[in-house]
Amino acid sequence: MNKIRISAVSYTNTKPFLYGLQHSAIINDIDLSLNMPADCAQKLIDDKADIGLIPVAATLSLPQWEIISAYCIGAVGAVNSVFIFSNCDIKDVRTIQLDPQSRSSNNLARVLLKNFWQIAPELVTNAEDYGTSADTYTAFVQIGDRTFGKADKYPFVYDLSAEWQKFTGLPFVFAAWIANKPIPEDFIKDFNNALRHGLAHRTELLKELPHRADFDLEDYLMHRLDFDLTEDKKKALYLFLDYIKAL
């Protein structure tokens, strides 16, 4: 049997899943690659992967897609790794630099700007001074490990998962395990068992991760992230896609 090609995000939030895959027999049946979120999605779009842990917004670029796991990268309230960092109140922001590594979080920012904060700042892609602008009225979207330790470095910090919950009353799904073609049921069962194994061994995983004085990794992996793809998260996922389509 040909190995199932799997692309996964390479951030800390994915490490429980990677731990499960790498410590289960399924590792012999897969070709696993680690990528930035946008690249992970592109692999699925280009059919260079069969399954991807992809930003949910990227499903809109797939002619065929299916959620194949009961697990996701999600949060109920603040996630502590997806932010808008700003030198002024969000209502006064004139320019927002988008994150070059993200799709879903940039779209989440767009949805919140239009529908929740009801403002229309200029949105800049691939800003030359991304994340370093000293302009009072310029903010930037940033996700993942690059945000660790930054929350106390800006006067105005907006956790986009928390802001989404204020807006909708729902949790948020940043990335889900998506297939672009039918996957054998036996494989899906083994795949979910491997992911479950990784989540059950987060304590062991944390011992392998380097200590950070500026960020609580245990709180992040055990409490901030919420990995179960619940019915409320599915509802939020499809609602988010509807908001993106209406942008």
Secondary structure, DSSP 8 states (H G I E B T S, - for coil): ---EEEEEE-SGGGHHHHHHHHTSGGGGGEEEEEE-HHHHHHHHHTTS-SEEEEEGGGGGG-SS-EEEEEEEEEESS--SSEEEEESS-GGG--EEE--TT-SHHHHHHHHHHHHTS----EEESS-TTTTT---TTEEEEEEGGGGTT-TTSSSEEEEHHHHHHHHHSS-EEEEEEEESS---HHHHHHHHHHHHHHHHTHHHHHHHS---TTS-HHHIIIIIEEEE--HHHHHHHHHHHHHHHT-
